């Protein structure tokens, strides 16, 4: 009976490894559950007020929402490139792609601030009606997650400039990347749910 070689076992283990720290995945799951409850509450409330939700949904700028979708997806793509660069020890590409992902996040925040300014300038607030209560609370909750994601990316960028990440250790970078992808995924659900679905 032949035994598999240590190299084969090591390769199999590496293909099954969950990227990043296990703790970040527990945190991500908790955040996803919180958003799932929020999304479910929105869908349930909308089902009882379809006409009102459809009416006020038309006041949202879908083009800005779509732009933000492109910005976050692009940002996630850059972070994927950063992780790939770490595994091939391309230090310049790691830092460059983290920075580009960070800038995409900054673009997202700028677009949301434009949206919020237009709504608040028109006298709209969470107390205006049920739709705007959900719109503002859901998008602002996500907005704060983008800020936290950008803080994480900033830390990763400074660490990458010191050569911390590479094929020898990309765990911290993978953990931060996992969080950033969660932020992206949540917006991919939030955008059609709040801006598009009729």
C-alpha positions in Angstrom: 0.0 0.0 0.0 1.7 3.2 -1.2 1.7 6.4 0.9 1.2 9.8 -0.6 4.3 12.0 -0.6 4.6 15.0 1.8 4.6 17.3 -1.2 1.3 15.9 -2.5 -0.2 16.2 1.0 1.1 19.8 1.3 -0.4 20.7 -2.1 -3.8 19.2 -1.2 -3.8 21.1 2.1 -3.0 24.4 0.4 -5.8 24.0 -2.1 -8.3 23.5 0.7 -7.0 26.3 2.9 -9.5 29.1 3.7 -7.8 32.4 2.8 -7.1 34.7 5.8 -7.8 34.3 9.5 -10.7 32.1 10.6 -11.7 35.0 12.9 -12.4 37.3 10.0 -14.7 34.7 8.5 -16.8 34.6 11.7 -16.9 38.4 11.7 -18.0 38.4 8.0 -20.7 35.8 8.7 -22.0 37.9 11.6 -22.1 41.0 9.4 -23.9 39.1 6.6 -26.5 37.8 9.0 -27.1 41.4 10.2 -27.5 42.6 6.7 -29.7 39.7 5.8 -32.1 40.7 8.6 -32.1 44.2 7.4 -32.7 43.2 3.8 -35.5 40.9 4.9 -37.2 43.7 6.9 -37.0 45.9 3.8 -38.5 43.2 1.5 -41.3 42.4 4.1 -42.2 46.1 4.6 -42.0 46.8 0.8 -44.5 43.9 0.2 -47.1 45.8 2.3 -46.4 49.2 0.7 -45.5 48.4 -2.9 -47.0 51.5 -4.5 -45.3 53.9 -2.1 -42.0 52.1 -2.4 -42.2 52.2 -6.2 -43.1 55.9 -6.2 -40.2 57.0 -4.0 -37.8 54.6 -5.5 -38.0 56.6 -8.7 -36.5 59.6 -6.9 -33.2 57.7 -6.5 -30.5 58.2 -9.0 -29.9 54.7 -10.5 -27.0 56.0 -12.6 -25.1 57.0 -9.4 -26.0 53.7 -7.9 -24.8 51.8 -11.0 -21.6 53.9 -10.9 -21.0 52.9 -7.3 -21.5 49.3 -8.3 -18.8 49.6 -10.9 -16.5 51.3 -8.4 -16.8 48.6 -5.8 -16.5 45.7 -8.3 -13.4 47.4 -9.8 -12.0 47.9 -6.3 -12.5 44.2 -5.5 -10.7 43.3 -8.8 -7.7 45.4 -7.7 -7.6 43.7 -4.3 -7.7 40.3 -6.0 -4.7 41.4 -8.1 -2.9 42.5 -4.9 -3.4 39.1 -3.3 -2.2 37.4 -6.5 0.9 39.7 -6.6 1.6 38.8 -3.0 1.7 35.1 -3.9 4.3 35.8 -6.6 6.3 38.3 -4.4 5.6 41.3 -6.6 5.9 44.0 -3.9 5.2 47.0 -6.2 2.1 45.4 -7.6 0.8 44.6 -4.1 1.0 48.2 -3.0 -0.2 49.6 -6.3 -3.3 47.5 -6.4 -4.2 48.0 -2.8 -4.0 51.8 -3.4 -6.2 51.5 -6.5 -8.8 49.5 -4.5 -8.6 52.2 -1.8 -9.2 54.9 -4.4 -12.3 53.0 -5.8 -13.6 53.0 -2.2 -13.0 56.7 -2.0 -14.9 57.2 -5.2 -17.8 55.2 -3.8 -18.0 57.5 -0.7 -17.8 60.6 -2.8 -20.8 59.5 -5.0 -22.8 58.5 -1.9 -22.1 62.0 -0.3 -23.4 63.6 -3.5 -26.6 61.4 -3.2 -27.0 62.2 0.4 -26.5 65.9 -0.1 -29.2 66.0 -2.8 -31.7 64.2 -0.5 -30.9 66.1 2.7 -30.9 69.4 0.7 -34.4 68.6 -0.5 -35.5 68.2 3.2 -35.6 64.4 3.1 -34.7 62.5 6.2 -35.4 59.1 7.8 -38.7 60.5 9.2 -40.0 61.5 5.8 -41.6 58.1 5.1 -40.9 54.4 5.5 -39.1 54.1 2.1 -36.6 56.8 3.0 -36.1 55.4 6.4 -35.0 52.2 4.9 -33.0 53.9 2.1 -31.0 56.1 4.4 -30.5 53.5 7.2 -29.5 50.7 4.8 -27.2 52.7 2.6 -25.6 54.5 5.6 -25.0 51.2 7.4 -23.2 50.0 4.2 -21.4 53.4 3.9 -19.9 52.9 7.3 -18.7 49.4 6.3 -17.0 50.9 3.3 -15.2 53.4 5.6 -14.0 50.5 7.8 -13.0 48.6 4.7 -10.9 51.6 3.5 -9.3 51.9 6.9 -8.3 48.2 6.6 -7.0 48.8 3.1 -4.9 51.8 4.3 -3.3 49.6 7.0 -2.7 46.9 4.4 -1.1 49.5 2.1 1.3 50.7 4.8 2.2 47.1 5.7 2.8 46.2 2.0 5.2 49.2 1.7 7.3 47.5 4.4 7.3 44.2 2.5 5.2 42.4 5.1 3.2 40.4 2.5 4.5 37.9 0.1 4.5 34.2 -0.7 5.9 33.6 2.8 2.9 35.2 4.4 -0.2 36.7 2.8 -2.6 35.9 5.6 -3.2 39.5 6.8 -3.7 40.7 3.2 -6.2 37.8 2.5 -8.1 38.6 5.6 -8.5 42.3 4.6 -9.4 41.2 1.1 -12.1 39.0 2.4 -13.7 41.8 4.3 -13.5 44.1 1.2 -15.2 41.5 -0.9 -18.0 41.2 1.6 -18.6 45.0 1.4 -18.7 44.6 -2.4 -21.1 41.7 -2.2 -23.5 43.5 0.1 -23.7 46.4 -2.3 -24.4 44.0 -5.2 -27.5 42.9 -3.2 -28.4 46.3 -1.9 -28.3 48.2 -5.2 -30.9 46.1 -7.1 -33.0 45.6 -3.9 -33.3 49.4 -3.1 -32.7 51.1 -6.4 -34.0 48.8 -9.1 -36.5 46.2 -8.0 -40.1 47.1 -8.7 
